[in-house]
Amino acid sequence: MTEPTIDELIERGDWDEVGRRCENFDFDQAIRHPISDWWLRCAANDPKSPGELIHAKVTAARVDGVSWQRIGELLGLPEAEAQQRYDTPAEPS
């Protein structure tokens, strides 16, 4: 049996286990992502996010050096489709 992810623990409200894992977290071994990566993930997962916001977050992520592969992962798109869709100026709505 595999351990539940942090997301699963939070979803079920197991705060003691979340705390235990955070206390033992090795930050030196963590994968570091630019803050724009996080903002893009938030915008992409919010069904109310307008397309212009997601486009702006993709642009910020690219400026921060986030790869098209990673952007595709965050948006649930293949790398080539993410680049084709967002590697152009945003169109006004």
C-alpha positions as CSV (number, residue, x, y, z in Angstrom):
1,M,0.0,0.0,0.0
2,T,1.4,3.4,-0.9
3,E,1.4,6.4,1.4
4,P,-1.2,9.0,0.6
5,T,0.0,12.2,-1.0
6,I,0.0,15.5,0.9
7,D,-3.0,16.6,-1.2
8,E,-4.9,13.5,-0.2
9,L,-4.1,14.1,3.5
10,I,-5.2,17.7,3.3
11,E,-8.4,16.7,1.5
12,R,-9.3,14.3,4.3
13,G,-8.2,16.7,7.0
14,D,-5.4,14.5,8.5
15,W,-3.5,17.5,9.8
16,D,-1.4,15.5,12.3
17,E,0.1,13.5,9.4
18,V,0.6,16.7,7.3
19,G,2.5,18.2,10.2
20,R,4.6,15.1,10.7
21,R,5.6,15.1,7.0
22,C,6.4,18.8,7.0
23,E,8.5,18.5,10.1
24,N,10.6,15.8,8.4
25,F,10.7,17.5,5.0
26,D,14.2,17.8,3.6
27,F,14.2,21.2,1.8
28,D,17.7,20.7,0.4
29,Q,16.3,17.7,-1.6
30,A,13.2,19.6,-2.8
31,I,12.6,20.5,-6.4
32,R,12.5,24.2,-6.6
33,H,10.1,25.9,-9.0
34,P,9.7,29.6,-9.7
35,I,6.7,31.3,-8.1
36,S,5.3,31.8,-11.5
37,D,5.0,28.0,-11.8
38,W,2.7,28.0,-8.8
39,W,0.6,31.0,-10.0
40,L,0.1,29.3,-13.4
41,R,-1.0,26.1,-11.7
42,C,-3.5,28.1,-9.6
43,A,-4.9,30.0,-12.6
44,A,-5.1,26.8,-14.7
45,N,-7.0,24.9,-12.0
46,D,-9.6,27.7,-11.4
47,P,-12.5,27.2,-13.9
48,K,-13.3,30.9,-13.5
49,S,-9.9,32.0,-14.7
50,P,-10.2,34.0,-18.0
51,G,-8.0,32.9,-20.9
52,E,-6.1,36.2,-20.7
53,L,-5.1,35.5,-17.1
54,I,-3.8,32.1,-18.0
55,H,-1.9,33.6,-21.0
56,A,-0.4,36.2,-18.7
57,K,0.7,33.5,-16.2
58,V,2.3,31.5,-19.0
59,T,4.2,34.5,-20.2
60,A,5.4,35.2,-16.7
61,A,6.4,31.5,-16.3
62,R,8.4,31.7,-19.5
63,V,10.2,34.9,-18.4
64,D,11.1,33.0,-15.2
65,G,12.6,30.2,-17.3
66,V,9.8,27.6,-17.0
67,S,10.0,25.1,-19.9
68,W,7.2,24.5,-22.4
69,Q,7.2,20.9,-21.2
70,R,6.5,22.0,-17.6
71,I,3.9,24.5,-18.8
72,G,2.2,21.8,-20.7
73,E,2.2,19.5,-17.6
74,L,0.6,22.3,-15.5
75,L,-2.1,23.0,-18.2
76,G,-2.7,19.3,-19.0
77,L,-1.5,19.8,-22.6
78,P,1.3,18.3,-24.7
79,E,4.4,20.5,-24.8
80,A,3.9,21.4,-28.5
81,E,0.2,22.4,-28.0
82,A,1.0,24.6,-25.0
83,Q,3.7,26.4,-27.0
84,Q,1.5,26.7,-30.1
85,R,-1.4,28.1,-28.0
86,Y,0.5,30.5,-25.7
87,D,3.7,31.5,-27.5
88,T,1.9,34.5,-29.1
89,P,0.6,37.7,-27.7
90,A,-2.8,37.4,-25.9
91,E,-5.7,38.5,-27.9
92,P,-8.0,41.0,-26.3
93,S,-11.5,39.7,-25.5
